[in-house]
Amino acid sequence: MIETAENGPFEGDSVSTAAPRIDADHRGPIPAGGIWGGVLYFQRCRWCHTSVFRRLLCPACGSTDMAEERSDGIGVIHHVTVVGRSVGKPRAMAIIDMHEGFRLRARVSAVPLTRACVGAQVRLGFGPQPQEIAFQLCDS
């Protein structure tokens, strides 16, 4: 159905017409999971408190009522794969368990690549692209 002036939401309907929430530290809306101003954001379900990354629905209860939160950027590698490329050096891609309870897939910077192994602690770093999520191994 296409929303027009005749059939659009009215003030009494449950559809929110409010502008996106603005974080005091930033000048734009907080993204639904991702990097914003060098900070990693994730979502937490307001109903069951499950933390997720880049989801429209809560995988536990199906709610769409999600709150954005800042991550501390620290996690542990759950799975890692070295990806060979036709041009350039190979890179390590990993599934990372974050301390807040969600998982994400990201590139891990490690020299040599064999240091990026399951169980290694990582922290948020900076990728070559502005919005690329990349992690670095923590110093042990």
Buried (B, 14 or more C-beta within 10 A) or exposed (E): EEEEEEEEEEEEEEEEEEEEEEBEEEEEEBBBBBBBEEBBBBBBBEBEEBBBBEBEEBEEEEEEEBEBEBBEBBBBBEEBEBEEEEEEEEBBBBBBBBEBEBBBEBBBBBEEBEEBBEEBBBEBBBBEEEEEBBBBBEEE
